[in-house]
Amino acid sequence: MANQRRDAVLTHLAFTAVLALVAFGVLRIAMYHWREGAVLIGGALLVAAVLRAALPHNRTGLLAIRTRTVDVLSYAGLGLLILFVALTITGGPLR
């Protein structure tokens, strides 16, 4: 029973880490630091791409949506796009 619970926690640990980064990014956006928040969310997607590529299938939990290749390309592409937009739009400091 304890082994099953530990395995369930480990399975969703990667998703929880990514979700925590996104939550912190949303918090920064709510505090009117939208560029910092967007950078954090883009970084969280890049972390998701790395974790999806590196972890075995039984440890990816909710990060595994499609095939590994599609997931990694989707996470990395969207993360890079968000970072690009956050870093290139002028009109506010990146603190």
C-alpha positions in Angstrom: 0.0 0.0 0.0 2.8 2.5 0.9 4.7 1.5 -2.2 1.7 2.2 -4.4 1.2 5.6 -2.8 4.9 6.5 -3.2 4.7 5.4 -6.9 1.7 7.6 -7.5 3.4 10.6 -5.9 6.6 10.0 -8.0 4.5 9.6 -11.2 3.0 13.1 -10.8 6.1 14.8 -9.4 7.2 16.2 -12.8 3.8 17.6 -13.6 3.6 19.2 -10.1 7.0 20.9 -10.6 5.9 22.4 -13.9 2.5 23.4 -12.5 4.3 25.2 -9.6 6.4 27.2 -12.0 3.3 28.2 -14.0 1.5 29.2 -10.8 4.4 31.4 -9.8 4.4 32.9 -13.3 0.7 33.7 -13.0 1.3 35.2 -9.6 3.9 37.5 -11.1 1.5 38.5 -13.9 -1.2 39.3 -11.3 1.4 41.5 -9.6 1.7 43.5 -12.8 5.1 42.0 -13.8 3.7 40.5 -16.9 7.1 40.0 -18.7 8.6 38.1 -15.7 5.5 36.0 -15.5 5.6 35.2 -19.2 9.2 34.3 -19.0 8.4 31.9 -16.1 5.6 30.3 -18.0 7.8 29.9 -21.1 10.5 28.5 -18.9 8.1 26.1 -17.3 7.1 24.8 -20.8 10.8 24.2 -21.6 11.2 22.4 -18.3 8.2 20.2 -19.3 9.9 19.5 -22.6 13.1 18.4 -20.9 11.3 16.3 -18.4 9.1 14.6 -21.0 12.2 13.8 -23.1 14.3 12.5 -20.1 11.8 10.6 -17.9 10.6 7.1 -18.7 6.9 6.8 -19.7 5.8 5.5 -16.3 7.2 8.7 -14.5 5.8 11.4 -16.8 2.3 11.4 -15.4 0.1 14.1 -16.9 3.0 15.5 -19.0 2.4 12.6 -21.4 -0.4 13.6 -23.7 0.6 12.3 -27.1 3.7 10.6 -28.3 7.0 11.6 -26.8 8.2 13.4 -29.9 5.0 15.4 -30.4 4.9 16.3 -26.7 8.6 17.5 -26.6 8.2 19.5 -29.8 4.9 21.1 -28.6 6.2 22.0 -25.2 9.5 23.4 -26.5 7.9 25.2 -29.4 5.3 27.0 -27.3 7.8 27.7 -24.6 10.2 29.3 -27.0 7.4 31.3 -28.6 6.3 32.7 -25.2 9.9 33.5 -24.3 10.4 35.3 -27.7 7.2 37.4 -27.2 8.0 38.2 -23.6 11.6 39.3 -24.4 11.0 41.2 -27.6 7.9 43.3 -26.9 8.9 46.7 -25.7 7.0 49.0 -23.3 7.8 47.5 -19.9 10.9 46.6 -18.0 11.9 43.0 -17.4 12.8 43.2 -13.7 
